[in-house]
Amino acid sequence: MTVPKADKIEIELGSIDKTPKHKISIGESIYPNEKKYKLETPKTYNRIENGKFELETEYFYTASDSIVRVVMYEWTELRKTNKSDTKKFSKKYDGLRKQLTSKLGKPSFVEIASDTAKSNFRDGTKWLNKKGNKAYLFMLGSNSSDYRKIRLAIYNE
């Protein structure tokens, strides 16, 4: 996918362009960047998903060819009250995990910490299939404050 195609998709979805003017990078724990691409500040879009989540989508790309190398999604809660709806996040995470498993096969890594964590945790699932398609889905949270955020990085190397 190229940046112009990503722009077209996001415009059709009704997203708002929120691309920052300052440099943003992506950590190697999320995207190992084995080919050492020089990634530009991502084209960034926001939209409301199903009236439940705010979704930010970042398209990390190489400037020389406008090819998107990584797509990063981040779901946060649309706050209606002071208390977070943790079940909504668990349901979203499980749904994404099932969808990715049906497309990419069995995960190569699964870590669930939310069940036993007293406070901060990260639940993570990675798919590293032989065709080069890779995905890392993780939920960050705190059981003491009910904070939740889901992130998903998809890339092909």
C-alpha atoms as one frame of an Amber mdcrd trajectory, in Angstrom:
protein
   0.000   0.000   0.000   1.145   3.541  -0.687   0.432   6.744   1.238  -2.008
   8.083  -1.432  -4.022   4.826  -1.197  -4.047   5.070   2.625  -5.217   8.704
   2.339  -8.049   7.642   0.043  -9.166   4.855   2.404  -9.140   7.143   5.442
 -11.058   9.905   3.651 -13.708   7.351   2.610 -13.980   6.237   6.254 -14.530
   9.832   7.369 -11.259  10.059   9.289  -9.629  13.358  10.225  -5.989  13.918
   9.248  -4.007  14.552  12.447  -0.500  14.083  11.017   1.941  15.769  13.401
   4.546  18.273  12.239   7.231  16.838  14.548   9.220  13.621  14.142   7.639
  10.410  15.431   9.256   6.988  15.357   8.182   3.455  16.182  10.006   1.261
  18.698  11.851  -1.859  17.616   9.896  -3.886  20.198   6.813  -3.198  18.071
   8.418  -3.094  14.593  11.908  -4.677  14.426  12.672  -2.956  11.056  15.029
  -5.732   9.971  15.655  -4.028   6.632  16.534  -0.730   8.379  14.039   1.423
   6.470  14.238   5.159   7.139  10.648   5.789   8.169   9.013   9.184   7.972
   6.685  10.682  10.557   3.519   8.659   9.990   0.415   9.933   8.251  -1.986
   9.909  11.185  -5.789   9.769  11.209  -8.486   9.753  13.888 -12.062   8.541
  13.777 -14.767   7.240  16.076 -15.412   3.511  15.772 -18.906   2.181  16.522
 -19.541   5.028  18.964 -17.373   3.130  21.497 -13.731   3.803  20.680 -11.515
   6.542  19.352  -9.260   4.953  16.732  -5.949   6.497  15.724  -4.270   4.992
  12.660  -0.642   5.705  11.800   0.909   4.841   8.438   4.709   4.654   8.744
   6.269   4.909   5.281   9.471   5.448   3.340   9.647   8.835   1.599  11.521
   7.608  -1.480   8.635   5.442  -2.712   5.672   6.339  -0.409   5.288   2.656
   0.487   3.614   2.078   3.843   5.865  -0.244   5.858   3.851  -0.410   9.103
   0.265   0.382  10.012  -0.283   1.075  13.712  -3.789   1.179  15.176  -4.616
   2.453  18.653  -8.012   2.135  20.298  -8.831   4.280  23.318 -12.123   4.743
  25.068 -14.640   7.432  24.314 -15.258   8.496  27.906 -18.862   8.849  28.944
 -18.165   8.349  32.641 -15.134   8.389  34.913 -15.055   4.584  35.001 -13.577
   2.657  32.075 -15.533  -0.232  30.548 -12.900  -2.984  30.804 -15.244  -5.640
  29.367 -15.576  -3.595  26.172 -11.784  -3.653  25.777 -11.526  -7.387  26.488
 -14.218  -8.072  23.890 -12.442  -5.847  21.321  -9.067  -7.478  22.021 -10.518
 -11.000  21.720 -12.311 -10.079  18.490  -9.143  -8.663  16.947  -7.161 -11.718
  18.059  -9.675 -14.088  16.431  -9.746 -12.041  13.226  -5.938 -11.976  12.970
  -5.690 -15.688  13.730  -8.140 -16.477  10.912  -6.029 -14.433   8.460  -2.478
 -15.146   9.699  -2.760 -18.520  11.404  -1.864 -19.597  14.906  -0.045 -16.926
  16.962   3.668 -17.468  17.533   3.634 -15.707  20.919   0.941 -15.133  23.549
   1.333 -13.447  26.919  -1.646 -12.669  29.147  -0.800 -10.661  32.262  -4.130
  -8.920  32.923  -5.567 -11.921  34.792  -2.925 -11.833  37.513  -1.576  -8.253
  37.515  -2.403  -6.176  40.560  -1.776  -2.938  38.654  -0.115  -2.268  35.260
   0.003  -4.990  32.613   0.524  -5.762  28.928  -1.325  -8.591  27.194   0.370
  -9.397  23.910  -0.100 -11.652  20.900   2.275 -11.889  17.918   1.878 -13.507
  14.536   5.081 -14.107  12.588   4.052 -16.244   9.638   6.295 -17.687   6.930
   4.882 -15.413   4.192   6.390 -12.396   5.954   3.081 -11.069   7.251   3.523
  -9.974  10.821   1.266  -8.508  13.465   1.638  -7.534  17.097  -1.552  -6.963
  19.071  -1.310  -5.768  22.639  -3.477  -4.278  25.337  -2.008  -1.969  27.936
  -3.849  -1.443  31.149  -4.035  -1.042  34.864  -6.277  -3.175  37.019  -6.060
  -0.623  39.811  -7.451   2.250  37.689  -9.345   0.300  34.957  -7.258   2.103
  32.296  -7.133   0.295  28.923  -5.641   0.908  25.476  -5.298  -1.528  22.568
  -2.568  -1.235  19.937  -1.997  -3.266  16.780   0.997  -3.083  14.433   0.782
  -4.832  11.051   3.723  -5.112   8.675   5.296  -7.333   6.021   9.034  -7.979
   5.722
